[in-house]
Amino acid sequence: MSDTVERVTYWHRDLPPIDAEIIGEHTLEAASRHVPGTLSHRDDLWRTCYDDLMKQAEVRVAQEVTRLGGHYAHVFDEAIDVGRDEVRNEAWLRGRFSYVLYQRRACVAAAEPH
């Protein structure tokens, strides 16, 4: 058994393995953790939220790939905006990610009726 972890998510210009067959197109949403909604250190807070959003998106994509019976996802589009809660003085990033779901070719052929 190999010690390498198989990659599931391929972002933008990265493409999944050549043996992958498209089985659908999907969209999911993810959010970063909440941070103080202050203007001080705004760039640092943006980077913190962005890094966390991308980690959350990676987890969500992997979950959806498994749930939908695929092996890989190619994220081809993302839209990121800011969420704010004025009462709690918090801010966070929200992302919407569109991806193509792939399955290994051998698995697609095995699932087809004979």
C-alpha positions as CSV (number, residue, x, y, z in Angstrom):
1,M,0.0,0.0,0.0
2,S,1.3,3.4,-0.9
3,D,2.1,6.1,1.7
4,T,1.1,8.9,-0.7
5,V,-2.2,10.6,-0.3
6,E,-4.2,10.8,-3.5
7,R,-5.1,14.3,-4.5
8,V,-8.8,15.0,-4.8
9,T,-9.1,18.7,-5.6
10,Y,-7.5,20.4,-8.6
11,W,-7.7,24.2,-8.7
12,H,-8.1,26.3,-11.8
13,R,-5.2,25.5,-14.2
14,D,-4.4,22.2,-12.5
15,L,-6.1,19.3,-14.2
16,P,-7.1,15.9,-12.8
17,P,-5.5,12.7,-14.1
18,I,-5.9,11.8,-17.8
19,D,-7.9,8.7,-16.8
20,A,-10.7,10.9,-15.3
21,E,-14.2,11.0,-16.8
22,I,-16.6,13.8,-16.2
23,I,-19.7,12.8,-14.3
24,G,-21.2,16.2,-13.4
25,E,-20.9,19.8,-12.6
26,H,-21.7,21.2,-9.1
27,T,-21.4,24.3,-6.9
28,L,-20.8,24.5,-3.2
29,E,-20.4,27.2,-0.6
30,A,-17.9,27.6,2.3
31,A,-17.1,30.2,4.8
32,S,-14.1,31.2,6.8
33,R,-14.0,31.6,10.6
34,H,-15.2,34.9,12.0
35,V,-12.7,37.6,13.0
36,P,-13.1,41.0,14.6
37,G,-14.6,43.4,12.1
38,T,-12.0,46.1,12.7
39,L,-10.2,48.2,10.1
40,S,-6.9,47.9,11.9
41,H,-4.7,45.1,10.5
42,R,-7.2,44.7,7.7
43,D,-4.8,43.0,5.3
44,D,-3.7,40.5,8.0
45,L,-7.3,39.7,8.8
46,W,-8.1,39.3,5.1
47,R,-5.2,36.8,4.7
48,T,-6.3,34.9,7.8
49,C,-9.8,34.6,6.5
50,Y,-8.8,33.8,3.0
51,D,-6.5,31.0,4.1
52,D,-9.2,29.6,6.3
53,L,-11.8,29.9,3.6
54,M,-9.6,27.9,1.2
55,K,-9.0,25.2,3.8
56,Q,-12.7,25.0,4.4
57,A,-13.4,24.8,0.7
58,E,-10.9,22.0,0.3
59,V,-12.6,20.0,3.0
60,R,-16.1,20.7,1.6
61,V,-15.0,19.7,-2.0
62,A,-13.5,16.5,-0.7
63,Q,-16.7,15.7,1.2
64,E,-18.8,16.3,-1.8
65,V,-16.6,14.2,-4.1
66,T,-17.0,11.3,-1.7
67,R,-20.8,11.9,-1.2
68,L,-21.4,12.0,-5.0
69,G,-19.3,8.9,-5.7
70,G,-16.5,10.7,-7.6
71,H,-12.7,10.6,-7.2
72,Y,-11.6,14.1,-8.3
73,A,-12.9,17.7,-8.6
74,H,-11.7,20.4,-10.8
75,V,-12.6,23.8,-9.3
76,F,-12.9,26.2,-12.3
77,D,-14.7,29.2,-10.8
78,E,-14.9,30.9,-7.4
79,A,-16.7,34.0,-6.1
80,I,-15.6,35.4,-2.8
81,D,-17.4,38.1,-0.8
82,V,-17.3,39.5,2.7
83,G,-19.9,38.7,5.4
84,R,-20.4,41.1,8.3
85,D,-22.3,41.0,11.6
86,E,-22.5,44.6,12.8
87,V,-24.0,43.6,16.1
88,R,-21.1,41.3,17.0
89,N,-18.6,43.4,15.1
90,E,-17.4,40.3,13.1
91,A,-16.4,39.8,9.6
92,W,-15.7,36.6,7.5
93,L,-15.3,35.5,3.9
94,R,-17.9,33.5,2.0
95,G,-17.0,31.6,-1.1
96,R,-19.0,29.9,-3.9
97,F,-17.0,27.3,-5.8
98,S,-18.0,25.7,-9.1
99,Y,-16.4,22.4,-10.0
100,V,-16.5,19.5,-12.4
101,L,-16.8,16.1,-10.7
102,Y,-14.7,13.3,-12.2
103,Q,-14.5,9.6,-11.7
104,R,-11.7,7.3,-12.7
105,R,-12.3,5.8,-16.2
106,A,-12.2,2.2,-14.9
107,C,-14.9,3.0,-12.4
108,V,-17.2,4.6,-15.0
109,A,-16.8,1.5,-17.3
110,A,-17.5,-0.9,-14.5
111,A,-20.7,1.0,-13.6
112,E,-22.1,0.9,-17.1
113,P,-24.6,-1.9,-17.9
114,H,-23.4,-4.6,-20.3
